[in-house]
């Protein structure tokens, strides 16, 4: 049986947790931090979970995740 291919774009953006949920980074945390408030920068630090509706689609793109 041939191996399934992982979607490389999805593998760089998402990680599957041990419980099977999908983690994603919050948007807006790459650059231009000086213009953002301290509270906003603090909120952007943590990763966020993907909504259950999109989780199924992402797991299809990450067959070995």
Rosetta constraint file for C-alpha pairs under 8 A:
AtomPair CA 4 CA 63 HARMONIC 7.01 0.50
AtomPair CA 5 CA 63 HARMONIC 7.65 0.50
AtomPair CA 6 CA 10 HARMONIC 7.97 0.50
AtomPair CA 6 CA 11 HARMONIC 7.18 0.50
AtomPair CA 6 CA 61 HARMONIC 5.91 0.50
AtomPair CA 6 CA 62 HARMONIC 5.33 0.50
AtomPair CA 6 CA 63 HARMONIC 6.30 0.50
AtomPair CA 6 CA 64 HARMONIC 7.49 0.50
AtomPair CA 7 CA 11 HARMONIC 6.29 0.50
AtomPair CA 7 CA 61 HARMONIC 5.22 0.50
AtomPair CA 7 CA 62 HARMONIC 6.43 0.50
AtomPair CA 8 CA 12 HARMONIC 6.41 0.50
AtomPair CA 9 CA 13 HARMONIC 6.62 0.50
AtomPair CA 10 CA 14 HARMONIC 5.84 0.50
AtomPair CA 10 CA 58 HARMONIC 7.22 0.50
AtomPair CA 10 CA 61 HARMONIC 6.63 0.50
AtomPair CA 10 CA 62 HARMONIC 7.10 0.50
AtomPair CA 11 CA 15 HARMONIC 6.96 0.50
AtomPair CA 11 CA 62 HARMONIC 6.68 0.50
AtomPair CA 13 CA 24 HARMONIC 6.32 0.50
AtomPair CA 13 CA 25 HARMONIC 7.29 0.50
AtomPair CA 14 CA 22 HARMONIC 6.51 0.50
AtomPair CA 14 CA 23 HARMONIC 5.68 0.50
AtomPair CA 14 CA 24 HARMONIC 5.08 0.50
AtomPair CA 14 CA 25 HARMONIC 7.76 0.50
AtomPair CA 15 CA 22 HARMONIC 5.74 0.50
AtomPair CA 15 CA 23 HARMONIC 5.29 0.50
AtomPair CA 15 CA 24 HARMONIC 6.87 0.50
AtomPair CA 15 CA 65 HARMONIC 7.10 0.50
AtomPair CA 16 CA 20 HARMONIC 5.77 0.50
AtomPair CA 16 CA 21 HARMONIC 5.73 0.50
AtomPair CA 16 CA 22 HARMONIC 4.53 0.50
AtomPair CA 16 CA 23 HARMONIC 6.20 0.50
AtomPair CA 16 CA 65 HARMONIC 5.64 0.50
AtomPair CA 17 CA 21 HARMONIC 5.35 0.50
AtomPair CA 17 CA 22 HARMONIC 6.09 0.50
AtomPair CA 17 CA 23 HARMONIC 6.95 0.50
AtomPair CA 21 CA 49 HARMONIC 7.22 0.50
AtomPair CA 21 CA 50 HARMONIC 7.65 0.50
AtomPair CA 21 CA 55 HARMONIC 7.45 0.50
AtomPair CA 22 CA 49 HARMONIC 5.85 0.50
AtomPair CA 22 CA 50 HARMONIC 5.61 0.50
AtomPair CA 22 CA 55 HARMONIC 6.41 0.50
AtomPair CA 22 CA 58 HARMONIC 7.97 0.50
AtomPair CA 23 CA 47 HARMONIC 6.46 0.50
AtomPair CA 23 CA 48 HARMONIC 5.72 0.50
AtomPair CA 23 CA 49 HARMONIC 4.57 0.50
AtomPair CA 23 CA 50 HARMONIC 5.98 0.50
AtomPair CA 24 CA 47 HARMONIC 5.70 0.50
AtomPair CA 24 CA 48 HARMONIC 5.35 0.50
AtomPair CA 24 CA 49 HARMONIC 5.90 0.50
AtomPair CA 24 CA 50 HARMONIC 6.38 0.50
AtomPair CA 25 CA 46 HARMONIC 7.31 0.50
AtomPair CA 25 CA 47 HARMONIC 4.60 0.50
AtomPair CA 25 CA 48 HARMONIC 5.93 0.50
AtomPair CA 26 CA 44 HARMONIC 5.89 0.50
AtomPair CA 26 CA 45 HARMONIC 7.77 0.50
AtomPair CA 26 CA 46 HARMONIC 7.44 0.50
AtomPair CA 26 CA 47 HARMONIC 6.01 0.50
AtomPair CA 26 CA 48 HARMONIC 6.23 0.50
AtomPair CA 27 CA 44 HARMONIC 7.57 0.50
AtomPair CA 28 CA 44 HARMONIC 7.43 0.50
AtomPair CA 29 CA 33 HARMONIC 7.33 0.50
AtomPair CA 29 CA 41 HARMONIC 7.44 0.50
AtomPair CA 29 CA 44 HARMONIC 5.93 0.50
AtomPair CA 29 CA 45 HARMONIC 7.45 0.50
AtomPair CA 32 CA 36 HARMONIC 7.35 0.50
AtomPair CA 33 CA 41 HARMONIC 7.09 0.50
AtomPair CA 36 CA 40 HARMONIC 6.30 0.50
AtomPair CA 36 CA 41 HARMONIC 6.50 0.50
AtomPair CA 37 CA 41 HARMONIC 6.28 0.50
AtomPair CA 38 CA 42 HARMONIC 6.15 0.50
AtomPair CA 39 CA 43 HARMONIC 6.34 0.50
AtomPair CA 40 CA 44 HARMONIC 6.29 0.50
AtomPair CA 41 CA 45 HARMONIC 6.50 0.50
AtomPair CA 42 CA 46 HARMONIC 7.88 0.50
AtomPair CA 50 CA 54 HARMONIC 6.62 0.50
AtomPair CA 50 CA 55 HARMONIC 6.09 0.50
AtomPair CA 51 CA 55 HARMONIC 6.16 0.50
AtomPair CA 52 CA 56 HARMONIC 7.13 0.50
AtomPair CA 53 CA 57 HARMONIC 7.92 0.50
AtomPair CA 54 CA 58 HARMONIC 6.40 0.50
AtomPair CA 55 CA 59 HARMONIC 6.19 0.50
AtomPair CA 56 CA 60 HARMONIC 6.51 0.50
AtomPair CA 57 CA 61 HARMONIC 6.78 0.50
AtomPair CA 58 CA 62 HARMONIC 6.38 0.50
AtomPair CA 59 CA 63 HARMONIC 6.24 0.50
AtomPair CA 59 CA 65 HARMONIC 7.30 0.50
